[in-house]
């Protein structure tokens, strides 16, 4: 007698999945994530890119092994639409001129209520476009590095204009390749959970995205079989363990280590730029940061070097 058929939702979560939640204004990102966790009946869930309680929009929430991808998701730039209120009159050409000056690398100090240490740092504003100007308010479209504080940006714009300004409304409309068009409300997730309880898993599977959609966005390093085994058992990666590098990357880049079958073995950080790796004589070229496969998937036939402990040999 055969056992019960596999539960596709449980299998998706076990492999790692994420949801694109349309966070409403009011609750914190932590509270929304906790609600998602409870709706799914999982022990842990985590979000990438905190939104203030009074900010709405796209919130990436991961469950299962997707939590290991948080450092990668945090690399994605964020896109916002915001309403800024000026404290005095400003001519439209002057406003557009100052917006252009704030496009590119800028210095920012996190606000007092932020969850990070208040140190001045550089963030890049990739786009700062004026969508509408109805004095004293204007609407901006912002695409910026993760960790850019749009509220601080609004205040800095007001200072540069000489009249002062503050942010009135803000909505995140994209995180990297994921847009608000794909996001779903908490009510939609609740309805999908109810449908699953009634025997229809399709709605819940539709909002539980596989983690491959995240890691496929990053440069891959194809590793040999023996090196995959070593990485799965906790080693870093040496030049000799590389089978191919499909696209270039700089030193310090987040990369994914995949076996020849295209299975994600681990994520890592490149010690060298891809074009420099062929000339590296010894030592690790990629530091493994998160392992995604069970070590038992590969036989432990490697022995770490006493000098480097790197994974270099392999078929």
Legacy VTK file of the C-alpha trace (Angstrom):
# vtk DataFile Version 3.0
C-alpha trace
ASCII
DATASET POLYDATA
POINTS 315 float
0.000 0.000 0.000
1.524 3.324 -1.099
1.881 6.216 1.309
0.191 9.577 1.083
1.148 11.723 -1.941
3.694 14.450 -1.256
2.337 17.810 -0.156
3.519 20.314 -2.820
3.297 23.267 -0.418
5.352 21.494 2.245
7.884 20.482 -0.405
8.159 24.077 -1.668
8.726 25.432 1.827
11.218 22.671 2.638
13.232 23.625 -0.460
13.009 27.321 0.438
10.435 29.841 -0.720
9.608 33.525 -0.515
6.523 35.698 -0.717
6.154 39.192 -2.123
3.825 40.829 0.366
2.046 44.139 -0.166
2.645 45.611 3.278
-0.100 48.028 4.357
0.495 51.212 6.288
0.253 50.736 10.051
1.971 47.506 11.103
5.740 47.123 11.231
7.641 44.891 8.811
8.341 42.552 11.730
4.632 42.251 12.525
3.697 41.550 8.904
6.399 38.884 8.730
5.082 37.304 11.940
1.569 37.181 10.473
2.897 35.446 7.352
4.787 32.971 9.546
1.649 32.152 11.544
-0.555 31.855 8.446
1.872 29.364 6.899
2.348 27.483 10.161
6.144 27.625 9.987
8.596 28.201 12.810
10.565 31.013 11.227
10.196 33.700 8.602
12.340 36.707 7.801
12.074 39.860 5.714
14.604 41.783 3.639
14.488 45.567 3.632
12.590 47.053 6.559
9.686 49.407 5.837
8.609 51.886 8.509
5.096 51.322 9.901
3.655 54.262 7.925
5.263 53.093 4.652
3.505 50.641 2.342
4.640 48.449 -0.493
6.684 45.443 -1.459
8.107 43.394 1.416
10.185 40.299 0.604
9.467 37.533 3.155
11.417 34.280 3.120
10.699 30.921 4.752
12.744 27.741 5.087
16.172 27.775 3.393
15.220 31.067 1.711
16.297 32.737 4.951
19.887 31.960 3.963
19.397 34.217 0.923
18.715 37.351 2.962
22.239 38.755 2.332
21.667 38.385 -1.415
18.215 39.996 -1.365
19.626 42.902 0.625
22.007 43.534 -2.285
19.111 44.430 -4.587
18.416 48.142 -5.165
15.005 49.394 -4.062
12.523 51.562 -5.959
10.071 53.946 -4.303
7.421 56.501 -5.142
7.191 59.273 -2.557
5.382 62.536 -1.852
7.586 65.339 -0.505
6.197 68.546 0.995
8.249 71.737 0.648
8.265 74.306 3.449
8.544 77.254 1.061
8.178 78.272 -2.601
10.538 76.732 -5.161
10.481 77.220 -8.931
10.140 74.026 -10.967
13.478 74.448 -12.812
15.290 74.878 -9.490
13.630 71.741 -8.113
14.667 69.710 -11.155
18.219 71.045 -10.920
18.601 69.942 -7.297
17.063 66.539 -8.005
19.710 66.033 -10.690
22.445 66.949 -8.185
21.232 64.193 -5.844
21.458 61.530 -8.561
24.595 59.437 -8.092
26.659 58.744 -4.949
25.435 60.702 -1.908
26.380 60.848 1.759
23.695 59.865 4.287
23.440 59.541 8.049
20.678 57.146 9.181
17.836 58.840 11.095
17.719 58.720 14.894
15.028 56.019 14.936
16.832 53.712 12.518
17.858 50.209 13.530
21.476 50.652 12.412
24.446 52.545 13.801
24.322 56.239 12.923
27.449 56.558 10.828
27.805 58.663 7.703
27.948 56.430 4.644
27.739 56.528 0.871
24.697 55.302 -1.028
24.021 55.589 -4.772
20.792 57.076 -6.083
20.449 55.535 -9.542
17.344 57.507 -10.513
15.585 60.494 -8.949
12.811 61.566 -11.296
10.154 64.231 -10.803
6.756 62.696 -11.581
4.518 65.589 -10.571
4.858 69.041 -9.023
1.840 70.706 -7.416
3.382 73.209 -4.984
4.145 72.803 -2.186
4.214 69.035 -2.878
6.036 66.999 -5.477
6.119 63.294 -6.337
9.408 61.503 -6.960
10.421 58.137 -8.398
13.539 56.899 -6.583
15.758 53.948 -7.476
18.569 53.633 -4.953
20.952 51.260 -3.231
19.584 49.125 -0.449
19.924 51.002 2.815
19.122 54.419 1.340
16.811 56.405 3.618
14.267 58.228 1.452
13.005 60.179 4.455
16.523 61.537 4.990
16.809 62.188 1.260
13.668 64.356 1.385
15.071 66.420 4.270
18.405 66.835 2.471
16.602 67.983 -0.689
14.772 70.624 1.330
18.044 71.875 2.806
19.664 72.045 -0.632
16.675 74.038 -1.899
16.977 76.405 1.048
13.349 76.077 2.179
13.199 72.766 4.071
11.085 69.715 3.234
9.761 66.481 4.669
8.475 63.200 3.335
4.692 62.844 3.567
4.071 59.470 1.926
6.207 56.625 0.643
5.604 53.345 -1.122
8.151 50.735 -2.203
7.276 49.527 -5.687
10.211 47.208 -6.435
13.051 45.243 -4.869
15.597 44.256 -7.488
13.777 42.231 -10.160
10.588 41.927 -8.098
7.853 44.532 -8.573
4.665 45.459 -6.731
2.696 43.899 -9.615
3.642 40.502 -8.161
2.888 41.407 -4.543
-0.142 40.066 -2.709
-2.040 41.241 0.331
-2.203 39.433 3.660
-5.859 38.725 2.886
-4.845 36.970 -0.344
-2.351 34.820 1.557
-5.011 34.005 4.165
-7.459 32.990 1.424
-4.785 30.809 -0.207
-4.128 29.064 3.110
-7.871 28.442 3.485
-8.033 27.039 -0.049
-5.193 24.660 0.750
-7.070 23.454 3.847
-10.010 22.743 1.543
-7.821 20.678 -0.768
-6.648 23.232 -3.357
-2.925 24.029 -3.036
-2.639 25.993 -6.294
-3.353 29.490 -4.875
-0.751 29.079 -2.124
1.847 27.649 -4.495
1.280 30.688 -6.714
2.423 33.070 -3.963
5.256 30.856 -2.646
8.055 31.588 -5.102
11.022 29.184 -5.405
14.376 30.539 -4.214
15.905 29.940 -7.631
14.297 33.240 -8.682
16.669 35.006 -6.274
19.959 33.229 -6.761
19.675 33.160 -10.566
20.149 36.948 -10.437
23.752 36.559 -9.197
26.945 35.426 -10.958
27.419 31.677 -10.827
30.560 29.608 -10.394
30.172 26.056 -11.686
32.158 23.699 -9.451
33.565 20.248 -10.109
32.047 17.233 -8.370
34.804 16.872 -5.795
34.762 20.590 -5.027
30.976 20.509 -4.629
31.434 17.787 -2.045
34.036 19.851 -0.214
31.870 22.983 -0.219
28.886 20.960 0.995
31.011 19.828 3.934
32.030 23.390 4.840
35.129 24.180 2.782
35.831 27.259 0.698
36.582 27.064 -3.020
40.012 27.093 -4.678
40.779 27.720 -8.333
41.270 24.029 -9.103
37.695 23.236 -8.105
36.126 25.498 -10.728
34.609 23.982 -13.849
33.327 27.218 -15.412
32.557 30.875 -14.769
29.663 31.796 -17.081
29.799 35.572 -16.500
32.336 37.966 -14.984
32.196 39.457 -11.490
34.366 41.791 -9.409
36.225 41.003 -6.204
33.878 41.127 -3.230
30.841 40.126 -5.281
28.210 37.778 -3.911
28.252 34.641 -6.071
26.440 31.319 -6.149
28.239 27.985 -6.344
26.388 25.419 -8.440
27.252 21.889 -9.497
27.306 20.758 -13.116
23.621 19.790 -12.879
22.726 23.381 -11.967
21.908 22.651 -8.330
22.668 25.415 -5.835
25.374 24.124 -3.498
26.256 27.302 -1.611
26.521 31.057 -1.759
29.818 32.823 -1.309
31.861 35.999 -1.622
34.555 36.271 -4.286
38.056 37.016 -2.987
39.212 37.879 -6.496
37.687 39.263 -9.670
36.736 36.524 -12.115
39.437 37.508 -14.614
42.099 37.231 -11.899
41.122 33.758 -10.715
43.054 31.747 -13.388
46.282 33.313 -12.084
45.696 32.601 -8.396
48.268 29.892 -7.472
46.788 28.691 -4.194
44.267 29.438 -1.475
40.589 30.163 -1.593
39.142 32.211 -4.424
35.599 32.146 -2.990
34.638 32.132 0.672
31.570 29.950 1.159
28.940 31.733 3.267
25.800 29.534 3.227
25.457 25.862 2.267
22.151 24.811 0.673
22.585 21.055 0.218
22.813 18.288 2.761
26.453 17.186 3.142
25.327 13.586 2.693
24.376 14.381 -0.892
28.067 14.192 -1.752
30.632 11.670 -0.501
33.240 13.196 1.799
36.255 12.212 -0.296
38.209 15.441 0.181
40.820 16.441 2.713
41.346 20.132 3.513
44.841 21.465 3.019
46.593 22.228 6.260
47.558 25.565 4.743
44.248 26.713 3.250
41.485 24.190 3.900
40.252 24.975 0.389
38.280 22.827 -2.022
40.421 22.566 -5.073
40.506 19.011 -6.360
37.692 17.331 -8.209
36.683 15.581 -11.321
LINES 1 316
315 0 1 2 3 4 5 6 7 8 9 10 11 12 13 14 15 16 17 18 19 20 21 22 23 24 25 26 27 28 29 30 31 32 33 34 35 36 37 38 39 40 41 42 43 44 45 46 47 48 49 50 51 52 53 54 55 56 57 58 59 60 61 62 63 64 65 66 67 68 69 70 71 72 73 74 75 76 77 78 79 80 81 82 83 84 85 86 87 88 89 90 91 92 93 94 95 96 97 98 99 100 101 102 103 104 105 106 107 108 109 110 111 112 113 114 115 116 117 118 119 120 121 122 123 124 125 126 127 128 129 130 131 132 133 134 135 136 137 138 139 140 141 142 143 144 145 146 147 148 149 150 151 152 153 154 155 156 157 158 159 160 161 162 163 164 165 166 167 168 169 170 171 172 173 174 175 176 177 178 179 180 181 182 183 184 185 186 187 188 189 190 191 192 193 194 195 196 197 198 199 200 201 202 203 204 205 206 207 208 209 210 211 212 213 214 215 216 217 218 219 220 221 222 223 224 225 226 227 228 229 230 231 232 233 234 235 236 237 238 239 240 241 242 243 244 245 246 247 248 249 250 251 252 253 254 255 256 257 258 259 260 261 262 263 264 265 266 267 268 269 270 271 272 273 274 275 276 277 278 279 280 281 282 283 284 285 286 287 288 289 290 291 292 293 294 295 296 297 298 299 300 301 302 303 304 305 306 307 308 309 310 311 312 313 314
